[in-house]
Amino acid sequence: MGNMLANLWDDEYAAALTESELLKYRSNLLGSDLRITNYGGGNTSAKIMETDPLSGTQEEVLWVKGSGGDLGSIQMSGFSTLYLKKLHQLKELYRGLEHEDEMVAYLPHCTFDLNPRAASIDTPLHAYIPHTHVDHLHPDSVIAIACTVNSHALTEQIFGGEIGWLPWQRPGFDLGLKLEKMAVESPHLSGIVLQGHGLFTWAKSSKDCYLKSLEIIQKCADWLEKNNTSEAFSGAKYDNPLDAQQRLAVAAKLMPLIRGKITNEQFKVGHFNDSPEILQFVNSKDLEPLAALGTSCPDHFLRTKIAPLVVNFDPAQSEITQALSSCEATLDEQLNSYRDNYSAYYERCKRDNSPPIRDQNAVVYLIPGVGMLTFAKDKATARIAGEFYINAINVMREAAGVDSYVGLDQQEAFDIEYWLLEEAKLQRMPKPKSLAGRVAFITGGAGGIGKATAIRLASEGACVCLADIDQSALSESLADLQQAFGKDVVRSAYCDVTQENSVVDALKRCAVEFGGVDIVVANAGIASSAPLDETDLSLWNRNMDILSTGYFLTLREAFKILKQQNTGGSMVVVASKNGLVASPNASAYCVAKAAEVQLSRAVALEGAPIGVRCNVVNPDAVLKGSKIWTGKWRDERAAAYNTDGQGLEDHYRNRSLLKRSVLPEDVAEAICFFASDKTAKSTGNIINVDAGNASSFTR
């Protein structure tokens, strides 16, 4: 367990809080440390006297974490509130284990004060324990003991009778009654270990409950540290593990390949983790046998599936390219074998009323010498699945170090994974946004059009990698977008599009961060103005390097990933009105922009057989937010049209047919249109976003 769990309770702060606010405070403290409980896992409760809004009488109300919440981030609205008296009346309606699920439908009838927060399946577990404050947590150290062959005896040995023990049972009404019975019959207990699941603790006050939870978890961790003296996972299998750069290189190669092969009706986003805990496990002698046993805690396997896939990659081979080639040669066979095994598990365990089989692909992919990949419908879910598997690794390491580790019985696992109540929860989930699971790579991502495009694509559910040469603007744009859409959704990469290695590295970063790429927006730009006779070679070459060669490098390197994934994709070239019609004093710029348009047509021809579309958006006179208008370009274009910098926007607006200014958001809308499935049958096309300019009509 390592470092001691810190007591974070602040008496001065807590003194001003109500009982319900103290419950939130306690929950946030407990949820802030993954050693105490995992994301979304566990629940807390308090039994509080409240004034009934109808009768005005005092009623005892159970405040308990609602369905689907997370302790670390829970707010007051995240708690369900139920009349405790009514919850106890439900015992009269209980018809036994065979009718367990019907009790959930009664919970809304116990709601206090019309609270809309749905009650969790764990509500009876808290309601019937005869103590005011209750914590149910999933600490790695306790689960390690709970998942051993001799779990009961070890619990007695470690806690000396202070903590009770109950055999594995799926959470629900009956388990709540068993917890009540044990707590009533053994009033000296401070908590109970649930085999294969987690820990319950209780106390008279919120602070005491918090401290008791820390005490029990720490006691278990200390015991494991003292008694687990064996080499973790029977020691290392490989003498010379790959270094960090080599691991990233392998991940960048394998992630798009795997992502493409497991994409079905729902695109998936990947997450890569090579933390020390993971490397110790994937490099160990016990990797394959322990991984095959599967996870134990239901919260773990609901997010990771019952078992991971161990990828056939041999880090001991002298050449990484050779190891990758061997891995790729067997990957289809491995993926098909996993799917077949999952289907057999479903057929073997299904009930008459089980929901249809879900995605048969693995969620967790363990790569010896490299680390762990996780894939899910979005980045946050993929990351959290990885965090849960780290919990599972910690549990296996400690359990196997003091006894024999035991995974959950497959039938029990199936009954939770395909629980009708769990299926109902999945069916209530909102429909995915139009670009959910897609990954967008945007050059010039920190500029006006690039940033507006990122915002538009992220608002439709896409993950976005901003690529730009301006480090300061890149950092600012990254912070803004992460603030708006969350840290999981947006990444940035330094990218000088004129340098081949820089483009390669930026796209590798995108592949490692998200698993690949689906939408490519070539948008990096400059602007220049000079009469033909004053256009020197350096100005000409600079335009060609950025606007022609830079776009070529971006599309070429992204095309390699799209081809590897083989799931189609959309490339959008942000060219210009000047790609179709020339302007005075801008020969280098106009020629380079025309090259972009022609490049897009060539890409459309080559991309069509693999479902990769390439289209062009031609903006004109986008002054707002554009970095290219902050330099002398504005004054140069003003001079070309016999006006000043202040009057240039009026000039462009008035020369348009619609007499309207073109904004970055307008261009972003066209880019999003081409990126989306709305244009799934369009390639080699052009949209002008210029408020109307007859000279640049495409036909």
N, C-alpha and C positions, 0 to 999 in steps of 0.2 A: 504493500500500500504506500510505502515511502513516507512522505511528510505527514506530520500530525494534522488532523482535522482542526481547523481554527474555529474557536468560538467567536462568531461575528455579531453576537447579540449586543445591541446598544441600549442599555437601560434608560438612558436619558431620552433617546428617540422613542423607545417603546412606551414610555410613561404617558405620552400624549395620545396613544392609540386606543380605539375601542376594541372589544373582544374580537369582532370580525376583522378589523384592520390588523390586529395582532396575528390572526390566522394567515392573512395575506403576507405579512412581514416574515413570519416563520417559513411559509412556503417558498418565498423568494430566496431566502437564505439557504434553505435545503437544496433547492433546485439550481443554485449557482455553482455547485461542485459536482462534476460528473462521477466522482468517486462515491457520492451519496446516492444519487439517482440519475438515470439517463433522461434525455430530452423526451418530454411527453409521458414519462413513466412515473409510477407512484401516484399517491394522492394523500391529502391531509384533510382533517376535519376538526370541527369544534362544535360542542353542544351549548347553545347560547339562549338565554331567556330573551324573548322578543315580545313586543306588544302586537297582539292580533289586530289587523286593520279593521275587522268587522266588529268583534266583540269588545275590543279594548282590554281584554284580559291578557295576562302573561302566559306565554306558551314556550315550551322548550323546542328549539328549532335546530336541526342539524344543518350546519354549513359544511359542505364537502366539495372538493374539486369536481367540477362538472365534466361531462364527457368530452374527451379530445383535448383537454387543456394541458398546459405545461407549467410545472411548479415554478421554474425559474423566472418566467415572464408573466405569470398569472396576475390579472387585475381583479378588482372586486366583482366585476361582471362575470368572471370565470367560475364563480362558485354557484352551485345549486343550493337552494334552501328548501328544506322539507320539514313538515310537522313531525317531530319524533314520535308523538302519540299515534299518529296515523301509520307511521312505518311499523310500529309494533303491532298494530291491528292487522297488518298484512299477514302475520303469522297464522291467523285464523283461516286465511284463504289458500295457504300453501298446500299443494296436493302431492308433494314429493319430487324427487330428482327428475322423474320422467317429464314433469311439467315445469321445470326450472325456468325456462325462458318466458313463460307467460307472466311471471312476476314483474318483469321489466315494464310491462304495459300498465301496471298498477302505480308505478312510481309517479307519473304526472298527477295522479289524484291526490298525492301527498304534498304537492307544491305549496310553499308558503309565499304569500304576498305576490302571487301571479308571476313569479320569477321565470323568465323564458329560457333560462339555461337548462339544457337537458341533463338529467341525472345520469351518472355513470353506472355501469354494471356493478361497480365495487361499492355502491351506496350501502347495501345491507351489511357489508363487512365492517363499516364504520358505525352504522346505526346501532348494531346490537352489542358491540363491545361496551361494557358498562363503565366507561371512563370518559371524562369530559373532552380531553384532547387526544387525538390519535394520529399517528403518522404511519403510512404504508410506503416503504421505499425499496429500491432495488440496488443496494450497494454491492459492488463487485465482491468485496470480502465476505459478506454474508451469503451471497448467492453461491460463492465457491464452496462454502460448507454445505449449503442446501443441495448442491448438485454432486455430492459424493455418495458412494455406496453406503457408507456408515454415517450418513447425515445426522440421524437421531442421536447416536452415541456421541458424536463430536460436538453437537449442540450442548448436550449435558456436560461434557468435559470442559468446554470453554466457558460456559456461563454458570455452571454450578447450580442449576435449577432456577436461576432468575428469569430465564427465557424458556418458554414452552416450545413445543414442536408439533406440527401437524403434517400428515402425509399429503402428497400432491393431490390437488383437486382443482378443477376449473373454477375460476371466480364466479360467484353467484349467490343466490339466496341461501342455499344449503351450507355453503362455506361460512357465510355470516353467522348462521346458527351454531356451527361448530366452534367458531371463534368465541362467541358469547358463552357457550357452555364451558370452555376451558378457562376463560377469564373469570367466570363466576365461581367455578369449583376450585380454582387456584388463585385466590386473591393476592397472593404474594408475588405473582408474576409481573414483570415490567414490560413484557412483550412476547411475541411468538414468531418463530421461524416457520415459514411455509416451504416445504420441500420443493426444490426445483423452481422456486418463484421469488421469494423476497422476505421482507421483515416487517412486522408490526410492532410499534412501541406506543406507550401511552403515559399520560401524567395528568396532574390536576390543573396545571397552568400551561399556557402556550410556551413560555420560556422553558419550563421544566421538561416539556415534551421534546422541544428542540434539543436541549442538553442531553436528555436520555438517548435520543436517536444518535447523537454524536458519540456518546459514551459507548453504546453497544457496538456501533460500527467500528470505532477505534479499538475496542477490546478484541474484536474478531480479527482486525487487521494486524494487531500486535501479536496475537497468537499465531497467525499464519507466518509472519515474518520470523518468529522464533522457531517454528516447527517445520517450515518448508525449507529444508537445507539441500534438497536435491537440485541438480542442474536443470534449468528450465527446459521443458520439452525434450529431455534426454540429450541436450546439447546441440551444437551447430553441425549441420551437415556439410556446409561449404566453408573452406578455409579462407578464401579470398573473395569476400562479397563485393559486389559492384559499388562504385562510388556514386555520389549523388547525381552527377551529370550523366553517367551511364544509365542510371535508373530512370531519369527523366527521358532520355533518348528512347529507351525501350517502351516506356509508357506512351510517349508521343506516337510511336509506331503502332502499338497494339490497340490503343483505345479506339481510334476510328475504325479499325478493322473489326473489332468485337462489336462496337456500336452498330455498324452496318449490318452485321449478321444477326443481331438480336432485335433490330427494329421491325416492328410489325405495324399494326394500325396506329400505334402510339409511338411517336419519336421519344427517344430516351436521352437523358443528359448524364454525363459521367463525372466521377470524382476520383482523384488519385490521392493516396495517402501512403507515405513510406516512413511513418513515425517509428521510433525505436521498438515499441511494443510489437508492431506489425512485422518489422524486419526480423526480430527475434523469432517470431512464430513461423514466418514463411521460409526462413533459412534453417529451420530445425529438423531434426530426425523424425519427430513425431507429427509433422505437419499433416501428412495424408491420413493417418489413422484417426487423429483427433478431429480433423475437419469433417471426416466422414460420419462421426458420431452426431454431428449437428449441435445446434444451440439448445439451451435448456429453458431459460426464463421465457415465458410467452411474449413479453414485450420485445425480446431480442428477435425471435424468429418471425414475428408478425412483420418485421421490417427487413429481415435478411433472408427469409425463407429458412427452411429447417437446416439446410446445409449449403456451403459455398461450392464453387467449382475451382479446383486446383489446376491451373494452366500448365501445360507441358512446356515449360521453359527451363533450360539447363544453364544456369549462370556459370557453371564450371567450364563450359566450352571456351576455348581460347579466343574466339572471335564472336563479338556480339551479333554481327550480321549472320553468322552461321547459326547461332542459337535462335535468332529470330526466324530464319528460314525454316529451321526444323519445327519451331513452334507453329508457324503458319501452316505448315504441311499437315499438321494433325488437329488444327483448331476446329474445322468443321466436324470431324469425327467426335471430338470432345463435346462440342455444343449439342450435337444430335444425341449423344449418349446421355447428357444431363436431361435433355427434354424427354427422352424415352423413360428415364428413371423417374422423373417427376410425374409423367403420365401414369406410370405403373403405380406410384404412390397414391395418386388420386383414385385410380380404379380399385386399388386394394382397400382403401380406407373410406370411400364415399358411402354416404347414407342414402336412403330412398329420397330424402328431400334436400340433398346437398345442392348448393348452387353449381352452375356449370364451371368446368375447369378454367382457371385463369392462365395468365401468361406462364408458359412452361420454362422460360429462360431463367438462368440464375440472376440474382441481384449482386452477389459478392463473388469477385474473381481474385483468387490469391495467386501471386506470381513469385515463385522462388527467386531470391536474390533481388527482387525489384520492389514489391509492396502489394498493395491491395487496390483494386478497382471496384467501384460500385456504380451501378446504373439504375436509374429510376425515372419517373415521369417528369421530374424537375430537379434542379440542382440541390435545393434544400433537402429533399427526400433522399437523394443519393448520398449527400454528405452525412445526414443523420443515420442512414443505414450503416455507413462505415463506422460511425461512432458507436453504434450498438454492437457491431461485430468486434470492435476493440474491447467493449465490455465483456463479450463472450470469450475473447482471447484471455483477458485477465482472469476470468472465472476458470477457464480450462487450465491455465498455468498453475493457479493456486490449488485447485481441487486435485489435479494430478500430482502435485507436489507433496500432498499430505495423505492422499488416499487414492481411490479410483474415480475418475470423472464419469458422470452418467448424463447422457443427453436425454431429452424428453422422449417418451414413447411415441412412435410415429402416429398411432391412432389418436392419442391425446393431442398431439400437435395438429393433426388434420382437423380435429373437432374444434379447435380454436381458430385455425386459419380459415376454415369454411363454415364457421359458426353463422347461423342465420342472422343473429344480431349484428355480427361484424359485416355481413353482406348488406344488411339494411343500411348500416352506416356508410358503406361505400356507395350505395345507390343514392344516398342523400347528398353526396359531394357535388359541388357545382360543376357544370360542363366545362371542360378545358377551354382556354382561350384559343384563338385561331392559330397562333404560332407557338403553342405550348410544346416544349421539348425541342424546339429548333434553336440553333446556335448561329448567331450573326457575327461576322468579322467586318469591321468598318475602318478603312483607312481614312486619315483626316478626321478621325473620330472626335477630336476635341474642338473642331471648328464649328461654325454655325450650322451648316447643313448636316455634318456628321453627328453632332450632338443631338440635333432635332430628330434625326433618323433613329438614333439609339433610343431616344425617349419613345418614339412612335412604335418601334419594334418591341421594346420591353413592355409597353402597355398592352401588347397583344400576347404576352407570355413568353417571348423569346429571351434567351440569354444573350448577352452582348459583350463582345471584346472590342474595346476602343483601341485603335492603333494610331499613333501619332508621333511626330518627331519633336513636338513642343512638350517637353517634360512638365513644365509648370501648368500649361493649359490642360494637359492630360490628367494631372493630379487633381486639378480643380473639377474637371468634368466627371472624373471617376467618383469623387466625393459627392457631387451633386446627384448623380444617378444612383449611387448606393443608398443615399439618404432617401431617395424617392421610391426605389424598388427593392431595397434590401441588399445586403452585402453578397448574398449568394448569386445574384443575377448578373452582376457586372464585373468585368475584369478589364485591365488595361495592359498594353504592351508597347514599349518603345519600338518605333518602326520608321526607319529611313527607307522609303520605297525605292530609292536609287541604288541601294546596296543589297545585293542578292542575299547575303547571309542574314542581314537584318530582317528581310521579309520572311525568310525561312524560319528564323527564330521566333518571330512574332506569331506566325501560324502554328508553330509547335507549341507555343504557350497556350494558344487558344485550344488546341487539341488536348493538352494535358489538363487544362482547367475545366473543360466542358465535355471532352470526349470526341470532339470533331468539329465540323462546321457544315452548315446547310445553306446559309445566306451570306453572300460575299458582296460588299458594297465598296467598289473602287472609287474613292472620293478625294484622295489626297490631291491638293492643288496649289498652284501659284497663279499669279497673273503678271503679265508684263506688257509694256506698251512702248513701241519705238517705231519710227518710220523705217521702211525697208532698208534704206541706205545707211541708217544708223543702228541697225540690228547687227551687233557683233556676234562672233561665233560662240562666245561664252554664254550670251543670252539665249541664242538658238539652242545650244546644247542643254542648257538648264531646263528649258521648256521640254525638250525631248526626253531628258533623263527622268523628270518627275511625271510628266503627263503621258508620255508614251511608254518608255521603258518601265517606269514605276507601275503603271497599270498592267503591263505585260507580266512583270514578275509577280504581282499580287494575284492575278487571275491564274497564271501557270501553277504557282505553288498551291493555291487553294484547289485548283482542278485536280491535282494529285490526290488530295485528301478526299474530295468528292468521288473520284474514281475508285478509290480504295473502299469507301463506305458503300458505294453502289446503291444509294437510296435516293438518287436524284439530287436536286438542289436548284438554287436560283442565284445567278450573278447579275448584279446591277451596276452598270457603268454610269457614273455621273459625269457626263461630258458637258456640252454647252451649246447654246444656240450657234456659237461660232464653229461648231463641228459641222454645221450644215451651210452656213453663210458667213462670209468673211466680213470683218470690220476693219476700218482704216487703222493704220499704225499698230497692228497686232499680228503680223504674219507668223511669227514663231508660235504664238499661242493658238492661232486658228489652225495651223497645220497639225500641231500636236493634238488638238481636240478632234480634228477630223480623223487622225490615226486611231484615237480611242473608239470612235464609232465603227471604223472598219474592223478593228480588233474584236469588238463585240460580235460582229457578224460572223467572223471566223470561229469564235468560241461557240456561238450558237450552232454552227454546223457540226463542230466536233462534239459538242455536249449532248446534242439531241439523242444519239443512240443510248446514252446512259441516263437519260432523264434530266440532264442539267440544262437549264434555260439561261439565256443571257440576253438582257434587254438594256436599253439606254434611257436615261432621264436627262433631258436637256434643260437646265435652268437658264435664266437670263436675268442679269442685273439684280442679284440677291445681295443687297447691301447690308441688311440687318444681321448682326452677329457673325459676319464673315471676316475671317482674319485677312484675306487677300485685299480687302478694301481699307485696311488700316494704314497701309504704307503709301508710297507715292503713286501706286496704281490709280487711286481715286483721283488724284490731281491730274495724272496723265490722261485718263479717260475724259475727265472734265475738259481738258484742253482740246482733246480731239473733237469734242462737240461744242466748242466755243462757249463754255459755261464755267462756273466755279464748282468747287467741291460741295458747297452747300446746295447748289441747284441741280446736282447730278441725279438725285433720286427723283426729283420732279421731272427731269428730262426723260428718264427711263419710263416712268409711269405714263407720261403723256404721249410717248411714242408708241405705247402698246395699244392694241385694238380695244382692249377692255378698260384701259385707263386705270389700272390697278397695280399696286406694288406687289412684287413677288417676295414672299417671306421664306425662311428656312423650313418652316412647318409645312408650307405648300409643297416644297420639293420632297420632304420626308414622306408626305402622303403618297406621292407618286412612287417613291422607292418601295414603300410598304405594300403598295398595290402589286408591283412586280414580284415582290418577295413572297407574297401570299399565294394560297391555292386558288384565289379568285382568277389568277392569270396562269393557271396550270397548263393551259393549252396555247400559251403565247411565248414565242421566242423570236429573237432577231428584230424586235420592235422598238419603236422610239415614242416616248411621250415628251412633248415640249411643255415646260412649265414656265411660260414667259409672258402671261397675260395677253398673248396674241401678237404674233409678228409675222406678217404675210410673207416676208422674204424667206422665213425658215419653215414654212409649211413643208411637211415631208413628202407630200404628193401634190 
